[in-house]
Amino acid sequence: MGTEQVENDEKVRLPEESGGSGVGSGDFRRLWFALSISQLGTAAASAALPLVAVKVLGLGILGVSVVSLATAATVLCVALPIGSWVEFRRKRLSMMQADIFRSLFALGLAVFLWFGRANVATLVVVAAATAVGGIAYNSASQAYLPFLVGKAGLVEANGRLQSSVWMSMAVGPFLGAGLVALVSPAWVFVLDGLTFLGSAALIWRIRKADSAIGTRTEGSPWQAAFEGFRWIRSSPFMWRQLVSWFLFAGASAALTPLLSVWYLRDLSFSGRNYALVLAVGSIGGVIGSLLVGRLARRLGRLRLLGLTNLLRAPWVFGYALVPYLPLGVAWSCFFFFALLLVASMFNASLTATRQELAPPDVISRVASSWFLAASLAQPLMICVVALLAQVWGTQIGLLASGAVVTAAVVVARPIATTSLRG
């Protein structure tokens, strides 16, 4: 089953003007570099924000939790409306506006820190504003990418963009923590703000004209906001993928606190060994993202999608079966690397398929629905799995996370064997 089957089953094609200039064009390289530098600044700032809360403001668990909960609540409330807002505006312009918006808040926090005026409310406002700008940027870029590179280049383009995200996750926290330790927390947010401005400048230099604006339909703004979700629900294929994404994103989020306790407390890994395991895993994500375009051309996108989906299943169980040091470090590096290698390929392939199938006038709202699903799944799954781990032990919590990942694979698995309407 090839891409033609995708188009016939969903009865959707990209607009004719979306031929795109391909991933080798200067315009795509500008977009890629823009995302790379802004992601690096965001990762550094994300690592620095809890350090500011604890070390500078002296907040405890309750204060840090308030910042996190306020950010999550903001995302849940505005994700769909922002997707709708972006849908009816120029996408490249929306990305620049989102970058400038986030830059102002990051630089503003730096000023507050320099003058000693930062408090919990400041952190809440900045974290929430950054999340809002991130949703707007992602919704716009998801809709703009098919127009920029054409549907033939979507898998490779998404892989390259995703590689920058994985690289920033590996490097950004060290950069943020290093600047806090060596200079001051304020400089982390100066860096963050400048990377957003640099991203906006690069996007402004893209020569290809902006994509078309979505057509408004009758109904209230709230009805329009849910249009992307309604389209997903009408497509059996995309609905399965959204449910699978809900489960996988939730399980992945639940793993983060569990793995910290499992490795650092239960298995007595040193901080250096644990950091090594995480870094090797991120390298797997980078490699998978860079290879996915070539593999999609060789195997076919849907075959690759089905294969990488199945290969996501076993690796989390390996985390719960780690032997003790020193073999445990090599074991953990292998399992982290393998999971993120195949997960990055699956994510890039699925994102490209979603961009190709979604009608151009709902694609931003579809992207914001995907973001909302992850935002709902993560706190819910963290609470459920943490409760299991508290009652029956960390290893049981890890096995439960592995079971949820397996369920996500089972839900998405029909893509390999049935038509997209199946």
SESEKOL-224586 format. One record per residue (C-alpha): residue in one letter; x, y, z. Coordinates in steps of 0.2 Angstrom, whole numbers, padded with zeros to 4 digits. Layout:
{pt 'A', {X, Y, Z}};
...
***
This chain:
{pt 'M', {0000, 0000, 0000}};
{pt 'G', {0008, 0016, -0005}};
{pt 'T', {0005, 0035, -0004}};
{pt 'E', {-0008, 0034, -0018}};
{pt 'Q', {-0019, 0022, -0006}};
{pt 'V', {-0017, 0036, 0007}};
{pt 'E', {-0024, 0049, -0005}};
{pt 'N', {-0038, 0038, -0011}};
{pt 'D', {-0044, 0032, 0006}};
{pt 'E', {-0044, 0049, 0014}};
{pt 'K', {-0050, 0058, -0002}};
{pt 'V', {-0038, 0072, 0002}};
{pt 'R', {-0024, 0080, -0008}};
{pt 'L', {-0012, 0094, -0004}};
{pt 'P', {-0016, 0109, -0014}};
{pt 'E', {-0008, 0111, -0031}};
{pt 'E', {0002, 0126, -0027}};
{pt 'S', {0010, 0116, -0013}};
{pt 'G', {0023, 0108, -0024}};
{pt 'G', {0036, 0116, -0013}};
{pt 'S', {0055, 0119, -0016}};
{pt 'G', {0061, 0103, -0007}};
{pt 'V', {0072, 0100, 0008}};
{pt 'G', {0088, 0105, -0001}};
{pt 'S', {0082, 0123, -0004}};
{pt 'G', {0089, 0138, 0005}};
{pt 'D', {0072, 0142, 0012}};
{pt 'F', {0070, 0125, 0021}};
{pt 'R', {0088, 0127, 0028}};
{pt 'R', {0083, 0144, 0035}};
{pt 'L', {0067, 0136, 0043}};
{pt 'W', {0078, 0121, 0050}};
{pt 'F', {0091, 0133, 0057}};
{pt 'A', {0078, 0144, 0065}};
{pt 'L', {0070, 0129, 0074}};
{pt 'S', {0087, 0123, 0079}};
{pt 'I', {0092, 0139, 0088}};
{pt 'S', {0075, 0142, 0096}};
{pt 'Q', {0074, 0124, 0102}};
{pt 'L', {0092, 0126, 0110}};
{pt 'G', {0087, 0142, 0119}};
{pt 'T', {0070, 0134, 0125}};
{pt 'A', {0079, 0118, 0131}};
{pt 'A', {0092, 0129, 0141}};
{pt 'A', {0078, 0140, 0148}};
{pt 'S', {0067, 0125, 0153}};
{pt 'A', {0082, 0118, 0163}};
{pt 'A', {0085, 0134, 0171}};
{pt 'L', {0067, 0138, 0176}};
{pt 'P', {0066, 0126, 0191}};
{pt 'L', {0084, 0131, 0196}};
{pt 'V', {0078, 0149, 0197}};
{pt 'A', {0062, 0144, 0207}};
{pt 'V', {0073, 0134, 0220}};
{pt 'K', {0089, 0143, 0221}};
{pt 'V', {0084, 0161, 0218}};
{pt 'L', {0067, 0162, 0224}};
{pt 'G', {0068, 0148, 0237}};
{pt 'L', {0053, 0139, 0232}};
{pt 'G', {0049, 0122, 0238}};
{pt 'I', {0039, 0108, 0230}};
{pt 'L', {0023, 0117, 0232}};
{pt 'G', {0029, 0133, 0223}};
{pt 'V', {0037, 0123, 0209}};
{pt 'S', {0021, 0113, 0207}};
{pt 'V', {0011, 0129, 0205}};
{pt 'V', {0022, 0135, 0191}};
{pt 'S', {0020, 0118, 0182}};
{pt 'L', {0001, 0117, 0185}};
{pt 'A', {-0002, 0134, 0179}};
{pt 'T', {0007, 0131, 0163}};
{pt 'A', {-0002, 0115, 0160}};
{pt 'A', {-0019, 0123, 0164}};
{pt 'T', {-0015, 0137, 0151}};
{pt 'V', {-0011, 0124, 0138}};
{pt 'L', {-0027, 0115, 0141}};
{pt 'C', {-0037, 0130, 0140}};
{pt 'V', {-0029, 0139, 0124}};
{pt 'A', {-0022, 0125, 0113}};
{pt 'L', {-0037, 0123, 0102}};
{pt 'P', {-0042, 0142, 0101}};
{pt 'I', {-0024, 0146, 0096}};
{pt 'G', {-0024, 0133, 0083}};
{pt 'S', {-0040, 0141, 0076}};
{pt 'W', {-0032, 0158, 0077}};
{pt 'V', {-0017, 0152, 0067}};
{pt 'E', {-0028, 0143, 0054}};
{pt 'F', {-0035, 0160, 0048}};
{pt 'R', {-0018, 0169, 0047}};
{pt 'R', {-0003, 0169, 0037}};
{pt 'K', {0008, 0154, 0043}};
{pt 'R', {0025, 0162, 0041}};
{pt 'L', {0020, 0178, 0049}};
{pt 'S', {0012, 0168, 0063}};
{pt 'M', {0028, 0159, 0067}};
{pt 'M', {0038, 0176, 0067}};
{pt 'Q', {0025, 0183, 0079}};
{pt 'A', {0026, 0168, 0090}};
{pt 'D', {0045, 0170, 0091}};
{pt 'I', {0044, 0188, 0095}};
{pt 'F', {0031, 0185, 0108}};
{pt 'R', {0041, 0172, 0117}};
{pt 'S', {0057, 0183, 0116}};
{pt 'L', {0048, 0198, 0125}};
{pt 'F', {0044, 0187, 0139}};
{pt 'A', {0061, 0178, 0140}};
{pt 'L', {0070, 0195, 0140}};
{pt 'G', {0057, 0202, 0152}};
{pt 'L', {0061, 0188, 0165}};
{pt 'A', {0080, 0192, 0163}};
{pt 'V', {0077, 0210, 0168}};
{pt 'F', {0066, 0205, 0183}};
{pt 'L', {0080, 0193, 0188}};
{pt 'W', {0093, 0207, 0186}};
{pt 'F', {0083, 0219, 0197}};
{pt 'G', {0078, 0206, 0210}};
{pt 'R', {0060, 0208, 0206}};
{pt 'A', {0056, 0190, 0200}};
{pt 'N', {0043, 0180, 0210}};
{pt 'V', {0031, 0165, 0208}};
{pt 'A', {0019, 0176, 0198}};
{pt 'T', {0033, 0181, 0186}};
{pt 'L', {0038, 0163, 0183}};
{pt 'V', {0020, 0158, 0180}};
{pt 'V', {0017, 0171, 0167}};
{pt 'V', {0033, 0168, 0158}};
{pt 'A', {0031, 0149, 0158}};
{pt 'A', {0013, 0151, 0152}};
{pt 'A', {0017, 0164, 0139}};
{pt 'T', {0031, 0153, 0132}};
{pt 'A', {0019, 0138, 0131}};
{pt 'V', {0006, 0148, 0122}};
{pt 'G', {0019, 0155, 0109}};
{pt 'G', {0025, 0137, 0107}};
{pt 'I', {0008, 0131, 0102}};
{pt 'A', {0006, 0145, 0090}};
{pt 'Y', {0023, 0142, 0082}};
{pt 'N', {0020, 0123, 0080}};
{pt 'S', {0003, 0125, 0073}};
{pt 'A', {0009, 0137, 0060}};
{pt 'S', {0024, 0127, 0056}};
{pt 'Q', {0015, 0111, 0054}};
{pt 'A', {0003, 0120, 0041}};
{pt 'Y', {0018, 0129, 0032}};
{pt 'L', {0029, 0114, 0030}};
{pt 'P', {0019, 0105, 0016}};
{pt 'F', {0018, 0122, 0007}};
{pt 'L', {0037, 0124, 0008}};
{pt 'V', {0044, 0107, 0004}};
{pt 'G', {0030, 0098, -0005}};
{pt 'K', {0022, 0082, 0000}};
{pt 'A', {0037, 0072, -0007}};
{pt 'G', {0049, 0080, 0005}};
{pt 'L', {0038, 0079, 0021}};
{pt 'V', {0045, 0064, 0029}};
{pt 'E', {0063, 0070, 0027}};
{pt 'A', {0059, 0088, 0032}};
{pt 'N', {0050, 0082, 0047}};
{pt 'G', {0065, 0071, 0052}};
{pt 'R', {0077, 0085, 0050}};
{pt 'L', {0067, 0097, 0060}};
{pt 'Q', {0064, 0083, 0073}};
{pt 'S', {0083, 0080, 0074}};
{pt 'S', {0086, 0097, 0080}};
{pt 'V', {0073, 0094, 0094}};
{pt 'W', {0082, 0079, 0100}};
{pt 'M', {0099, 0088, 0099}};
{pt 'S', {0093, 0102, 0109}};
{pt 'M', {0086, 0090, 0122}};
{pt 'A', {0104, 0083, 0124}};
{pt 'V', {0113, 0099, 0124}};
{pt 'G', {0101, 0112, 0131}};
{pt 'P', {0100, 0106, 0149}};
{pt 'F', {0119, 0106, 0151}};
{pt 'L', {0120, 0124, 0143}};
{pt 'G', {0106, 0130, 0154}};
{pt 'A', {0113, 0123, 0170}};
{pt 'G', {0131, 0128, 0165}};
{pt 'L', {0126, 0147, 0163}};
{pt 'V', {0116, 0147, 0179}};
{pt 'A', {0132, 0140, 0188}};
{pt 'L', {0145, 0150, 0179}};
{pt 'V', {0137, 0167, 0176}};
{pt 'S', {0119, 0170, 0182}};
{pt 'P', {0101, 0164, 0178}};
{pt 'A', {0097, 0180, 0169}};
{pt 'W', {0109, 0176, 0155}};
{pt 'V', {0100, 0160, 0151}};
{pt 'F', {0084, 0170, 0147}};
{pt 'V', {0094, 0183, 0138}};
{pt 'L', {0100, 0168, 0127}};
{pt 'D', {0083, 0161, 0125}};
{pt 'G', {0076, 0178, 0120}};
{pt 'L', {0090, 0181, 0107}};
{pt 'T', {0087, 0164, 0100}};
{pt 'F', {0069, 0168, 0097}};
{pt 'L', {0073, 0184, 0088}};
{pt 'G', {0086, 0175, 0078}};
{pt 'S', {0073, 0162, 0073}};
{pt 'A', {0061, 0176, 0068}};
{pt 'A', {0074, 0184, 0057}};
{pt 'L', {0078, 0168, 0048}};
{pt 'I', {0060, 0165, 0045}};
{pt 'W', {0058, 0182, 0038}};
{pt 'R', {0072, 0179, 0026}};
{pt 'I', {0062, 0164, 0018}};
{pt 'R', {0059, 0169, 0000}};
{pt 'K', {0044, 0157, -0004}};
{pt 'A', {0028, 0166, -0002}};
{pt 'D', {0017, 0163, 0013}};
{pt 'S', {0004, 0149, 0013}};
{pt 'A', {-0014, 0152, 0010}};
{pt 'I', {-0026, 0157, 0024}};
{pt 'G', {-0039, 0145, 0029}};
{pt 'T', {-0057, 0148, 0024}};
{pt 'R', {-0069, 0152, 0039}};
{pt 'T', {-0085, 0142, 0040}};
{pt 'E', {-0101, 0146, 0049}};
{pt 'G', {-0103, 0144, 0067}};
{pt 'S', {-0096, 0151, 0083}};
{pt 'P', {-0077, 0153, 0087}};
{pt 'W', {-0077, 0138, 0098}};
{pt 'Q', {-0085, 0127, 0085}};
{pt 'A', {-0071, 0132, 0073}};
{pt 'A', {-0058, 0128, 0086}};
{pt 'F', {-0064, 0110, 0087}};
{pt 'E', {-0065, 0108, 0068}};
{pt 'G', {-0048, 0099, 0068}};
{pt 'F', {-0053, 0087, 0081}};
{pt 'R', {-0069, 0083, 0072}};
{pt 'W', {-0059, 0080, 0056}};
{pt 'I', {-0048, 0068, 0066}};
{pt 'R', {-0063, 0059, 0073}};
{pt 'S', {-0071, 0057, 0056}};
{pt 'S', {-0055, 0047, 0050}};
{pt 'P', {-0053, 0030, 0058}};
{pt 'F', {-0035, 0030, 0053}};
{pt 'M', {-0031, 0047, 0061}};
{pt 'W', {-0042, 0043, 0076}};
{pt 'R', {-0032, 0027, 0080}};
{pt 'Q', {-0016, 0037, 0079}};
{pt 'L', {-0022, 0051, 0091}};
{pt 'V', {-0027, 0038, 0104}};
{pt 'S', {-0010, 0029, 0101}};
{pt 'W', {-0001, 0046, 0103}};
{pt 'F', {-0011, 0049, 0119}};
{pt 'L', {-0006, 0033, 0127}};
{pt 'F', {0012, 0034, 0121}};
{pt 'A', {0015, 0052, 0126}};
{pt 'G', {0007, 0049, 0143}};
{pt 'A', {0018, 0034, 0146}};
{pt 'S', {0034, 0043, 0140}};
{pt 'A', {0030, 0057, 0153}};
{pt 'A', {0027, 0045, 0167}};
{pt 'L', {0044, 0037, 0164}};
{pt 'T', {0054, 0053, 0167}};
{pt 'P', {0051, 0053, 0186}};
{pt 'L', {0051, 0034, 0188}};
{pt 'L', {0068, 0032, 0179}};
{pt 'S', {0076, 0046, 0190}};
{pt 'V', {0071, 0036, 0206}};
{pt 'W', {0075, 0019, 0198}};
{pt 'Y', {0093, 0023, 0192}};
{pt 'L', {0099, 0036, 0205}};
{pt 'R', {0091, 0028, 0220}};
{pt 'D', {0087, 0009, 0217}};
{pt 'L', {0101, 0005, 0206}};
{pt 'S', {0114, 0017, 0213}};
{pt 'F', {0119, 0025, 0196}};
{pt 'S', {0130, 0040, 0198}};
{pt 'G', {0123, 0056, 0191}};
{pt 'R', {0137, 0055, 0177}};
{pt 'N', {0131, 0038, 0172}};
{pt 'Y', {0113, 0043, 0172}};
{pt 'A', {0117, 0058, 0161}};
{pt 'L', {0127, 0047, 0149}};
{pt 'V', {0112, 0035, 0147}};
{pt 'L', {0100, 0050, 0143}};
{pt 'A', {0113, 0058, 0131}};
{pt 'V', {0115, 0041, 0121}};
{pt 'G', {0096, 0040, 0120}};
{pt 'S', {0095, 0057, 0113}};
{pt 'I', {0108, 0053, 0100}};
{pt 'G', {0097, 0038, 0095}};
{pt 'G', {0083, 0051, 0092}};
{pt 'V', {0095, 0062, 0081}};
{pt 'I', {0101, 0047, 0071}};
{pt 'G', {0083, 0040, 0068}};
{pt 'S', {0077, 0057, 0063}};
{pt 'L', {0091, 0060, 0050}};
{pt 'L', {0089, 0042, 0043}};
{pt 'V', {0070, 0042, 0041}};
{pt 'G', {0069, 0051, 0024}};
{pt 'R', {0081, 0038, 0016}};
{pt 'L', {0072, 0023, 0024}};
{pt 'A', {0055, 0030, 0019}};
{pt 'R', {0061, 0031, 0001}};
{pt 'R', {0068, 0013, 0001}};
{pt 'L', {0054, 0004, 0011}};
{pt 'G', {0039, 0016, 0007}};
{pt 'R', {0032, 0027, 0020}};
{pt 'L', {0017, 0016, 0026}};
{pt 'R', {0028, 0001, 0028}};
{pt 'L', {0041, 0011, 0038}};
{pt 'L', {0027, 0018, 0049}};
{pt 'G', {0020, 0000, 0052}};
{pt 'L', {0038, -0007, 0056}};
{pt 'T', {0043, 0007, 0067}};
{pt 'N', {0027, 0007, 0077}};
{pt 'L', {0029, -0012, 0081}};
{pt 'L', {0047, -0009, 0086}};
{pt 'R', {0042, 0004, 0099}};
{pt 'A', {0035, -0010, 0110}};
{pt 'P', {0049, -0020, 0118}};
{pt 'W', {0061, -0007, 0124}};
{pt 'V', {0053, 0000, 0140}};
{pt 'F', {0052, -0017, 0148}};
{pt 'G', {0071, -0017, 0146}};
{pt 'Y', {0072, -0003, 0158}};
{pt 'A', {0064, -0013, 0172}};
{pt 'L', {0076, -0027, 0169}};
{pt 'V', {0092, -0018, 0171}};
{pt 'P', {0107, -0028, 0178}};
{pt 'Y', {0117, -0020, 0191}};
{pt 'L', {0133, -0010, 0188}};
{pt 'P', {0144, -0010, 0177}};
{pt 'L', {0134, -0020, 0164}};
{pt 'G', {0118, -0009, 0168}};
{pt 'V', {0126, 0006, 0160}};
{pt 'A', {0129, -0002, 0143}};
{pt 'W', {0112, -0011, 0144}};
{pt 'S', {0102, 0005, 0148}};
{pt 'C', {0112, 0015, 0134}};
{pt 'F', {0106, 0002, 0122}};
{pt 'F', {0088, 0001, 0127}};
{pt 'F', {0087, 0020, 0127}};
{pt 'F', {0095, 0022, 0111}};
{pt 'A', {0084, 0009, 0102}};
{pt 'L', {0068, 0016, 0109}};
{pt 'L', {0072, 0034, 0103}};
{pt 'L', {0079, 0028, 0087}};
{pt 'V', {0063, 0019, 0082}};
{pt 'A', {0051, 0032, 0090}};
{pt 'S', {0059, 0046, 0081}};
{pt 'M', {0057, 0038, 0064}};
{pt 'F', {0039, 0034, 0068}};
{pt 'N', {0035, 0051, 0074}};
{pt 'A', {0042, 0059, 0058}};
{pt 'S', {0033, 0047, 0047}};
{pt 'L', {0016, 0050, 0056}};
{pt 'T', {0018, 0069, 0056}};
{pt 'A', {0021, 0069, 0037}};
{pt 'T', {0006, 0057, 0034}};
{pt 'R', {-0005, 0068, 0045}};
{pt 'Q', {0001, 0084, 0036}};
{pt 'E', {-0003, 0076, 0019}};
{pt 'L', {-0020, 0069, 0024}};
{pt 'A', {-0027, 0084, 0033}};
{pt 'P', {-0036, 0097, 0023}};
{pt 'P', {-0026, 0113, 0021}};
{pt 'D', {-0040, 0123, 0030}};
{pt 'V', {-0039, 0113, 0046}};
{pt 'I', {-0021, 0107, 0047}};
{pt 'S', {-0016, 0120, 0061}};
{pt 'R', {-0031, 0115, 0071}};
{pt 'V', {-0026, 0096, 0069}};
{pt 'A', {-0009, 0100, 0075}};
{pt 'S', {-0015, 0109, 0090}};
{pt 'S', {-0027, 0094, 0094}};
{pt 'W', {-0012, 0083, 0094}};
{pt 'F', {-0003, 0095, 0106}};
{pt 'L', {-0018, 0095, 0117}};
{pt 'A', {-0019, 0076, 0118}};
{pt 'A', {-0001, 0075, 0124}};
{pt 'S', {-0005, 0089, 0137}};
{pt 'L', {-0020, 0079, 0144}};
{pt 'A', {-0011, 0062, 0144}};
{pt 'Q', {0005, 0067, 0153}};
{pt 'P', {-0001, 0073, 0170}};
{pt 'L', {-0015, 0060, 0170}};
{pt 'M', {-0002, 0045, 0166}};
{pt 'I', {0011, 0053, 0178}};
{pt 'C', {-0002, 0052, 0192}};
{pt 'V', {-0008, 0034, 0189}};
{pt 'V', {0009, 0027, 0186}};
{pt 'A', {0017, 0036, 0201}};
{pt 'L', {0003, 0029, 0212}};
{pt 'L', {0007, 0011, 0206}};
{pt 'A', {0025, 0014, 0209}};
{pt 'Q', {0022, 0021, 0226}};
{pt 'V', {0011, 0006, 0231}};
{pt 'W', {0020, -0009, 0223}};
{pt 'G', {0037, -0002, 0219}};
{pt 'T', {0047, 0007, 0205}};
{pt 'Q', {0049, -0008, 0195}};
{pt 'I', {0030, -0012, 0194}};
{pt 'G', {0028, 0007, 0188}};
{pt 'L', {0041, 0004, 0174}};
{pt 'L', {0032, -0012, 0169}};
{pt 'A', {0015, -0003, 0169}};
{pt 'S', {0023, 0011, 0158}};
{pt 'G', {0029, -0003, 0146}};
{pt 'A', {0011, -0010, 0145}};
{pt 'V', {0004, 0007, 0141}};
{pt 'V', {0017, 0008, 0127}};
{pt 'T', {0012, -0009, 0120}};
{pt 'A', {-0006, -0004, 0121}};
{pt 'A', {-0002, 0012, 0110}};
{pt 'V', {0007, 0000, 0098}};
{pt 'V', {-0008, -0011, 0097}};
{pt 'V', {-0020, 0003, 0094}};
{pt 'A', {-0009, 0010, 0079}};
{pt 'R', {-0004, -0007, 0072}};
{pt 'P', {-0018, -0008, 0059}};
{pt 'I', {-0009, 0005, 0048}};
{pt 'A', {0003, -0009, 0043}};
{pt 'T', {-0010, -0021, 0037}};
{pt 'T', {-0027, -0012, 0033}};
{pt 'S', {-0033, 0002, 0023}};
{pt 'L', {-0033, 0019, 0031}};
{pt 'R', {-0052, 0018, 0032}};
{pt 'G', {-0051, 0001, 0041}};
***
